[in-house]
């Protein structure tokens, strides 16, 4: 995608988002993972409506973390433009499953450029629905994400609505798109469409993009689950209070 002209108050690299109202996150196939079920680092392409490449995204952590902690694994996601310049960085710490441990809900920090926070995503506790709040760089709530009670991709799309803080106005959506029987049941490769208002602040567009990656890991990333379940059985708990010491050991590898 050609680089639009820059403007004031726009972090370098986010100019791409200024003229867009829709993005597609496309996870790339990993042959080793398909053949062996060994969880490799996720890689993504982010495209616009015309199919033009906007960003590349790569997960950064180590193989022990990916295969032992599964979908709950911490990561740094590096998002680069077409010339390889890093423009966005996502930082996800280790947290528990929301419904089981509401004191340690999921969160994500969005940086643009890397090292400078521009927004945050915080999970909100709810007994039935996936709920998240999108915050600006000052930790002020801006938008909410509300998902369906059932997030299983059974032959159809799964839509997470992006709404105003009072939950009365629909602003956009993040949709997990059905990829077909072979893809859904034999791989963890996903397609997520993200729609937002054209005039939405580019920083919040970047936070919505980051939310797409977080939702993918929480609800649709199947790899490494067996390792995490085995780990939880050994530790007798699924809580950072118990796994934190082990996580520090895993980072050394």
C-alpha positions as CSV (number, residue, x, y, z in Angstrom):
1,X,0.0,0.0,0.0
2,X,1.4,3.5,-0.9
3,X,2.4,5.6,2.1
4,X,-0.1,8.5,2.5
5,X,1.2,11.9,3.4
6,X,2.0,12.5,7.0
7,X,0.2,14.9,9.3
8,X,0.5,16.4,12.7
9,X,-0.1,14.2,15.8
10,X,0.2,11.0,13.8
11,X,2.8,8.6,15.0
12,X,5.2,7.6,12.2
13,X,3.8,4.6,10.3
14,X,0.2,5.1,11.3
15,X,-0.4,7.3,8.2
16,X,-1.5,4.0,6.5
17,X,-4.5,3.9,8.7
18,X,-5.7,7.4,8.1
19,X,-7.5,6.6,4.8
20,X,-8.8,3.1,5.8
21,X,-12.1,1.9,7.4
22,X,-11.4,-1.8,7.1
23,X,-8.5,-4.2,7.7
24,X,-8.0,-7.9,7.2
25,X,-5.7,-9.8,9.6
26,X,-4.5,-13.0,7.7
27,X,-2.5,-15.5,9.7
28,X,0.1,-17.3,7.5
29,X,0.4,-21.0,7.3
30,X,3.3,-22.7,9.1
31,X,4.2,-26.0,7.5
32,X,6.1,-27.3,10.6
33,X,3.1,-26.5,12.8
34,X,0.6,-28.3,10.5
35,X,2.7,-31.4,10.2
36,X,3.9,-31.7,13.8
37,X,1.4,-29.6,15.9
38,X,4.5,-28.0,17.4
39,X,3.5,-24.4,18.1
40,X,5.6,-21.9,16.1
41,X,5.7,-18.1,16.3
42,X,2.6,-16.7,14.6
43,X,3.1,-14.5,11.5
44,X,0.4,-12.3,10.0
45,X,-0.3,-10.1,7.0
46,X,-2.6,-7.1,7.4
47,X,-4.3,-6.0,4.2
48,X,-6.8,-3.4,3.1
49,X,-10.0,-3.8,1.0
50,X,-8.0,-3.9,-2.2
51,X,-5.8,-6.7,-1.0
52,X,-2.8,-4.4,-0.7
53,X,-0.3,-5.2,2.0
54,X,-0.4,-2.6,4.9
55,X,1.6,-4.3,7.6
56,X,3.5,-7.5,8.5
57,X,3.2,-8.8,12.1
58,X,5.5,-11.3,13.8
59,X,5.1,-12.9,17.3
60,X,8.2,-12.8,19.4
61,X,8.8,-15.2,22.4
62,X,10.4,-18.6,22.7
63,X,9.3,-22.1,21.9
64,X,8.9,-23.2,25.5
65,X,6.5,-20.4,26.3
66,X,4.5,-21.1,23.2
67,X,4.1,-24.8,23.7
68,X,3.7,-24.8,27.5
69,X,1.5,-21.7,28.1
70,X,-0.5,-22.1,24.9
71,X,-3.2,-19.4,24.2
72,X,-2.3,-17.6,27.5
73,X,1.3,-17.1,26.5
74,X,2.9,-13.7,26.8
75,X,4.4,-12.2,23.7
76,X,5.7,-9.1,22.0
77,X,4.1,-8.6,18.5
78,X,6.2,-6.5,16.1
79,X,4.3,-4.9,13.3
80,X,6.3,-3.5,10.4
81,X,5.5,-1.7,7.1
82,X,6.4,-3.0,3.6
83,X,10.0,-1.8,3.9
84,X,10.5,-3.6,7.2
85,X,10.3,-0.5,9.5
86,X,8.8,-1.3,12.9
87,X,5.8,1.0,13.3
88,X,3.7,-0.7,16.1
89,X,4.6,-3.0,18.9
90,X,2.2,-5.0,21.1
91,X,3.1,-6.2,24.6
92,X,1.0,-8.9,26.2
93,X,1.9,-10.0,29.7
94,X,0.9,-13.4,31.2
95,X,-2.6,-13.4,32.6
96,X,-5.2,-16.0,33.6
97,X,-8.5,-17.1,32.0
98,X,-10.9,-14.3,32.7
99,X,-13.9,-16.2,34.1
100,X,-11.8,-18.3,36.5
101,X,-9.6,-15.5,38.0
102,X,-11.2,-12.0,37.6
103,X,-8.3,-10.4,39.4
104,X,-5.9,-11.2,36.6
105,X,-7.8,-10.4,33.4
106,X,-6.2,-10.1,30.0
107,X,-4.5,-6.9,28.9
108,X,-2.4,-5.5,26.1
109,X,-0.2,-2.4,25.6
110,X,0.0,-0.8,22.2
111,X,3.1,1.2,21.3
112,X,3.7,3.4,18.2
113,X,6.5,3.8,17.5
114,X,7.9,0.9,19.6
115,X,8.5,2.1,23.1
116,X,5.9,4.9,23.2
117,X,2.4,3.7,24.5
118,X,-0.5,5.1,22.5
119,X,-3.3,2.9,24.0
120,X,-4.3,-0.1,26.1
121,X,-6.8,-3.0,26.0
122,X,-8.2,-4.2,29.3
123,X,-10.5,-7.2,29.7
124,X,-13.7,-6.6,31.7
125,X,-15.1,-9.3,33.9
126,X,-18.4,-10.7,32.8
127,X,-19.9,-14.1,33.6
128,X,-21.1,-14.8,30.1
129,X,-19.9,-12.3,27.5
130,X,-16.4,-11.5,26.3
131,X,-15.9,-7.8,27.2
132,X,-13.0,-5.4,26.7
133,X,-12.4,-1.7,27.0
134,X,-10.1,0.2,24.6
135,X,-8.1,3.0,26.3
136,X,-6.0,5.9,25.0
137,X,-2.4,6.7,26.1
138,X,-3.7,8.3,29.4
139,X,-5.6,5.1,30.3
140,X,-8.9,6.8,29.6
141,X,-11.7,4.5,28.4
142,X,-12.7,5.3,24.8
143,X,-14.6,2.3,23.3
144,X,-15.8,-1.2,24.3
145,X,-15.7,-4.5,22.6
146,X,-18.5,-7.0,23.3
147,X,-18.5,-10.5,22.0
148,X,-21.1,-13.3,21.7
149,X,-21.7,-15.7,24.5
150,X,-20.5,-18.6,22.3
151,X,-17.3,-17.9,20.4
152,X,-17.0,-21.2,18.6
153,X,-16.6,-21.0,14.8
154,X,-19.2,-23.6,13.9
155,X,-19.6,-22.9,10.1
156,X,-20.0,-19.2,10.5
157,X,-18.4,-15.9,11.4
158,X,-18.0,-14.8,15.0
159,X,-18.6,-11.1,15.5
160,X,-17.3,-8.9,18.3
161,X,-19.1,-5.5,18.3
162,X,-17.2,-2.3,19.0
163,X,-19.4,0.1,20.8
164,X,-19.5,3.4,22.6
165,X,-18.9,3.4,26.4
166,X,-22.6,3.4,27.1
167,X,-22.9,0.3,24.8
168,X,-25.8,2.0,22.9
169,X,-23.9,3.0,19.7
170,X,-22.2,0.5,17.4
171,X,-18.9,1.9,16.1
172,X,-17.4,-1.0,14.3
173,X,-16.7,-4.7,14.6
174,X,-14.0,-7.4,14.7
175,X,-15.1,-10.5,12.9
176,X,-13.5,-13.9,12.9
177,X,-14.2,-15.2,9.4
178,X,-15.1,-18.8,8.7
179,X,-12.2,-20.3,6.7
180,X,-13.7,-23.6,5.7
181,X,-13.7,-27.1,7.3
182,X,-10.1,-28.0,6.5
183,X,-8.7,-24.8,7.8
184,X,-10.8,-24.6,10.9
185,X,-10.5,-28.2,12.1
186,X,-6.9,-29.0,11.1
187,X,-5.0,-25.7,11.5
188,X,-5.1,-22.6,13.8
189,X,-4.8,-20.2,10.9
190,X,-7.3,-17.4,11.2
191,X,-8.8,-14.5,9.2
192,X,-10.1,-11.5,11.1
193,X,-11.9,-8.5,9.5
194,X,-11.8,-5.2,11.4
195,X,-14.1,-2.3,10.5
196,X,-14.1,1.2,12.0
197,X,-15.2,4.7,11.1
198,X,-13.0,6.4,8.5
199,X,-12.6,9.5,10.7
200,X,-11.6,7.5,13.9
201,X,-8.4,8.7,15.4
202,X,-5.5,6.7,13.9
203,X,-4.2,5.8,17.4
204,X,-7.6,4.2,18.2
205,X,-7.5,2.4,14.8
206,X,-4.2,1.0,15.8
207,X,-5.6,-0.1,19.2
208,X,-8.5,-1.8,17.3
209,X,-6.0,-3.6,15.1
210,X,-4.2,-4.7,18.3
211,X,-7.5,-6.0,19.7
212,X,-7.9,-8.2,16.7
213,X,-4.6,-9.9,17.5
214,X,-5.5,-10.3,21.2
215,X,-9.0,-11.8,20.4
216,X,-7.3,-14.2,18.0
217,X,-5.0,-15.5,20.7
218,X,-7.7,-15.7,23.4
219,X,-10.5,-17.4,21.5
220,X,-9.2,-18.8,18.2
221,X,-5.6,-19.9,18.7
222,X,-5.7,-23.7,19.1
223,X,-2.0,-24.6,19.1
224,X,-0.1,-25.3,22.3
225,X,-3.3,-26.0,24.2
226,X,-2.3,-29.5,25.1
227,X,1.0,-28.3,26.6
228,X,-0.8,-25.6,28.7
229,X,-3.3,-28.2,30.0
230,X,-0.5,-30.5,31.1
231,X,1.2,-27.6,32.8
232,X,-1.9,-26.6,34.7
233,X,-2.4,-30.2,35.9
234,X,1.1,-30.2,37.3
235,X,0.8,-26.9,39.0
236,X,-2.8,-27.6,40.2
237,X,-3.8,-24.0,39.2
238,X,-4.1,-21.6,36.3
239,X,-3.0,-18.4,37.9
240,X,0.0,-16.1,37.5
241,X,0.6,-16.4,41.2
242,X,1.6,-20.0,40.6
243,X,3.0,-19.9,37.1
244,X,5.0,-16.7,37.4
245,X,8.2,-18.3,38.7
246,X,8.1,-20.9,35.9
247,X,7.5,-18.2,33.4
248,X,10.7,-16.5,34.4
249,X,12.6,-19.8,33.9
250,X,11.0,-20.3,30.4
251,X,12.2,-16.8,29.3
252,X,15.7,-17.9,29.8
253,X,15.5,-20.5,27.0
